[in-house]
Amino acid sequence: MPRYTYRVPGTVFLSTTMPIIHEHGGTSFAMQKQPHGVIAKIINDALITGLPYCYQIVNEYEQPLYSIDCKFPGIGYTFTDYVCSQTVSFKSHRVQLMEKAYSFTLSNHEYYIENDHTGVGHLKCDNTHVATVSRLSATTISTDDTVVIQATTQEMAVIAAVLYHTFYYIGA
């Protein structure tokens, strides 16, 4: 499977862009942090629950391709495919006592992502393994971090990146 990487700086601002680089060194996509809506942000700040940010994938012209959004912290996550103009809801699945996996159906394909006990994310499409996502320094949060993606296609790589970073990446 082709390999992709992106670097996560020690501090990620709303304006930070994290290029997703393929194994030959080129960049076609980037990940950007996006804030919750006003109501979700107020509730998230008050309750300290859910994910503080969501992320989106943009192309080299900074046009959004995929994004994850949240209507209410901890629940109501949606995945938007801007190319197909589709927005779908996530289903969460309890995997272990505290761990969750997420699934959604997009364009008649069932996607499922879960994080294993070693911190590696696994993306399946129609019950076929299509991507693996992991941190190089999975044991500590360092000043800068590198995330490695191995995926069957570029599309699966960027979908895996935005899902992993939103739901499982601990840090920025």
C-alpha positions as CSV (number, residue, x, y, z in Angstrom):
1,M,0.0,0.0,0.0
2,P,1.3,3.5,-0.8
3,R,2.5,5.5,2.2
4,Y,1.5,9.1,3.1
5,T,2.6,11.3,6.1
6,Y,1.7,14.5,7.7
7,R,3.5,16.5,10.4
8,V,1.6,17.8,13.4
9,P,3.3,20.8,14.9
10,G,3.5,21.1,18.7
11,T,0.8,23.9,18.6
12,V,-1.9,23.7,16.0
13,F,-3.8,27.0,15.5
14,L,-7.0,27.4,13.5
15,S,-4.8,28.8,10.7
16,T,-2.4,25.8,10.7
17,T,-2.4,23.7,7.5
18,M,-0.9,20.2,7.8
19,P,0.1,19.0,4.2
20,I,-0.5,15.3,3.5
21,I,2.6,14.1,1.6
22,H,2.7,11.0,-0.5
23,E,5.7,8.7,-0.6
24,H,7.3,10.5,-3.6
25,G,7.3,13.8,-1.7
26,G,4.5,15.6,-3.4
27,T,1.5,17.3,-1.7
28,S,-2.0,17.2,-3.1
29,F,-4.0,17.5,0.1
30,A,-3.9,19.2,3.5
31,M,-5.7,18.9,6.8
32,Q,-7.0,22.0,8.6
33,K,-8.5,22.4,12.1
34,Q,-12.0,23.9,12.1
35,P,-13.9,25.1,15.1
36,H,-17.3,23.9,16.2
37,G,-20.3,26.1,15.7
38,V,-21.0,28.7,18.4
39,I,-23.5,26.6,20.4
40,A,-21.4,23.5,20.3
41,K,-18.3,25.5,21.4
42,I,-20.1,27.0,24.4
43,I,-21.4,23.6,25.5
44,N,-18.0,22.0,24.9
45,D,-16.2,24.6,27.0
46,A,-18.8,24.4,29.8
47,L,-19.1,20.6,30.0
48,I,-15.5,19.8,28.9
49,T,-16.9,16.9,26.9
50,G,-16.6,15.7,23.3
51,L,-13.9,16.7,20.8
52,P,-12.7,20.3,21.1
53,Y,-12.1,20.6,17.3
54,C,-13.0,18.9,14.1
55,Y,-10.9,18.7,11.0
56,Q,-11.3,19.0,7.2
57,I,-9.3,17.9,4.2
58,V,-8.7,20.5,1.5
59,N,-7.1,20.2,-2.0
60,E,-4.1,22.2,-3.2
61,Y,-6.4,25.1,-4.0
62,E,-7.7,25.0,-0.4
63,Q,-11.2,23.9,-1.5
64,P,-12.7,21.5,1.1
65,L,-13.1,17.9,0.0
66,Y,-14.0,16.1,3.3
67,S,-14.9,17.4,6.7
68,I,-16.1,16.2,10.1
69,D,-18.5,18.5,12.0
70,C,-20.3,18.3,15.3
71,K,-23.7,19.8,16.1
72,F,-23.4,19.0,19.8
73,P,-20.2,18.0,21.7
74,G,-19.8,14.2,22.1
75,I,-22.7,13.4,19.8
76,G,-24.1,14.3,16.4
77,Y,-20.9,14.0,14.4
78,T,-21.3,14.3,10.6
79,F,-19.0,13.5,7.7
80,T,-19.3,15.7,4.6
81,D,-18.0,14.7,1.1
82,Y,-18.0,18.0,-0.8
83,V,-17.3,16.3,-4.1
84,C,-20.5,14.3,-3.9
85,S,-22.4,16.9,-1.9
86,Q,-23.3,14.4,0.7
87,T,-23.4,14.8,4.5
88,V,-23.9,11.6,6.6
89,S,-24.1,10.9,10.3
90,F,-21.7,8.7,12.2
91,K,-22.8,5.7,14.2
92,S,-20.6,5.0,17.3
93,H,-19.8,1.5,18.4
94,R,-18.4,0.5,21.8
95,V,-15.4,-1.7,21.1
96,Q,-13.9,-2.1,24.6
97,L,-14.9,-0.6,28.0
98,M,-13.8,2.9,27.0
99,E,-13.0,2.6,23.3
100,K,-15.2,3.5,20.4
101,A,-15.3,2.8,16.7
102,Y,-17.2,4.8,14.2
103,S,-19.0,4.0,11.0
104,F,-20.9,5.8,8.3
105,T,-22.4,5.0,4.8
106,L,-21.4,7.2,1.9
107,S,-22.3,6.6,-1.8
108,N,-23.4,3.1,-1.0
109,H,-20.1,2.2,0.8
110,E,-19.9,1.4,4.4
111,Y,-16.9,2.9,6.2
112,Y,-15.7,1.7,9.6
113,I,-12.7,3.0,11.6
114,E,-11.4,1.9,15.0
115,N,-8.2,2.4,17.0
116,D,-6.5,-0.8,18.3
117,H,-4.8,-1.1,21.7
118,T,-1.5,0.1,20.2
119,G,-3.0,3.3,19.0
120,V,-3.1,2.3,15.3
121,G,-6.2,3.3,13.4
122,H,-7.7,0.9,10.9
123,L,-10.2,2.0,8.2
124,K,-12.4,-0.5,6.4
125,C,-14.6,0.1,3.4
126,D,-17.2,-2.5,2.7
127,N,-15.5,-4.8,5.3
128,T,-12.2,-4.6,3.4
129,H,-9.2,-3.1,5.1
130,V,-8.2,0.0,3.1
131,A,-5.9,2.0,5.4
132,T,-3.8,2.0,8.5
133,V,-2.9,5.2,10.4
134,S,-0.4,5.5,13.2
135,R,1.9,8.0,15.0
136,L,5.6,7.6,14.8
137,S,6.0,8.6,18.4
138,A,2.9,6.8,19.7
139,T,4.1,6.7,23.3
140,T,4.6,10.4,23.9
141,I,3.3,13.7,22.7
142,S,6.3,15.4,21.3
143,T,6.9,19.0,20.1
144,D,6.3,17.9,16.5
145,D,4.7,14.6,15.6
146,T,4.5,12.6,12.4
147,V,1.5,10.5,11.4
148,V,1.9,7.7,8.9
149,I,-0.9,6.5,6.7
150,Q,-0.7,3.4,4.5
151,A,-3.7,3.2,2.2
152,T,-4.9,1.5,-1.0
153,T,-5.7,4.8,-2.7
154,Q,-5.1,8.5,-2.2
155,E,-8.8,9.0,-1.4
156,M,-8.7,6.3,1.3
157,A,-5.6,7.9,2.8
158,V,-7.2,11.4,3.2
159,I,-10.4,9.9,4.6
160,A,-8.4,7.8,7.1
161,A,-6.4,10.9,8.0
162,V,-9.3,13.1,8.8
163,L,-11.1,10.4,10.7
164,Y,-8.1,9.3,12.7
165,H,-7.0,12.9,13.6
166,T,-10.5,13.9,14.6
167,F,-11.4,10.9,16.7
168,Y,-8.2,9.3,17.9
169,Y,-5.2,11.6,17.7
170,I,-4.3,12.8,21.2
171,G,-2.6,16.2,21.1
172,A,-3.4,19.0,18.7
